[in-house]
């Protein structure tokens, strides 16, 4: 991506970025984990007449919200998801939405909130020996990566299990390291509140179907946008293949890894997929093309065909890249509470325009100082790598946020030709 304009007004700067691409010949995609079979409260069949208006009044209206003016392409046909949203990841502008604040079961897309909450707390080299108590409470039919009692794992390996295989076993071990599932649920809810994700009620850290556990397309997009501020989050969500205890594992995000009926999406770099009985298929993805970075979230397509959630997501991303710069937004992704507070009370350095480094708050939305990209453990995203050479993200003073009304992502590079 070309260097952004008005760099001094951005919340994040990136020294440089590198691309790690895969060869054109990729092995066949692995089967996705089966949906959960445990029942929970049945979600409503139709959206509420009134929903949250966070981000704009139109986002609280049921149905599709889009401004189709001159030069704006029509929305693609065949979008059957109960709720969806497509937004500019950098500016936060919501280009179009459908029942954006409808509170629905999120499935494993809720793991984005888990990662955004816990990633700053444990260095990736930390080791943990799993005991039986760590794996208690997992729902029947949970997707797993293969964590075994008595084995020792690094935090790095556990996060690979979470992002690539949506392993609820890895989630429960990380939760145990954080003080247990109830503590982790409490921490996740507190972080959701900090991100202004008011549609979200956390009951389990893995997104498993539980009565009362809900989120929305709007909130899931907030979680992805916050997580993508962190280098480790970007590295994990863009990893296509890796090894887990010498076993090969592959990302079940079909836009990232491909499948027989879904090609790898040009410019894709994650973020997270999910599938349970009551949530249906859910997905949040980020992609870059021609200097634009878009986020898309899809919840529960009514059309139950193979990989339907990815097909509809790809259609909406295509529309978003065609419409970007032409369509008038229908709303915006709001910043975290702490970003708003920092902007309301700029420091002396901010007033003078000098940059200031910000100490990351445990579990907060600020980016951590990132380690260098891992090698030998996995292949990074087939679109853009999102890895930062040198590993330092420099936080500018918070006062720039409200002036610019942005919370931009670190710079992303255009895809390089394969050898």
Secondary structure, 3 states (H helix, E strand, C coil): CCCCCCHHHCCEEECCEECCCCCCCCCCCCCCCCCCCCCCCCCCCCCCCCCCCCCCHHHHCCCEECCCCCCCCCCCCCCCEEEEEEEECCCCEEEEEECCCCCECCHHHHHHHHHHHHHHHCCCCCEEECCHHHHCCCCCCCCCCCCCCCCEEEHHHHHHHHHHHCCHHHHHHHHHHCCCHHHHHHHHHHHHHHCCCCCCECCCCCCCCCCCCEECHHHHHHHHHHHCCCHHHHHHHCCCEEEECCEEEECCCHHHHCECCECCCCCEEEEEEEEECCCEEEEEEEEEECCEEEEEEEEEECCCCCCHHHHHHHHHHHHHHHHCCCCCCCEECCCCHHHHHHHHCCCHHHHHCCCCCCCCCCCCCCCCCCCCCCCCCEECCCCCCCEECCCCEEECCCCHHHHHCCCCCCCCCCCCCCC
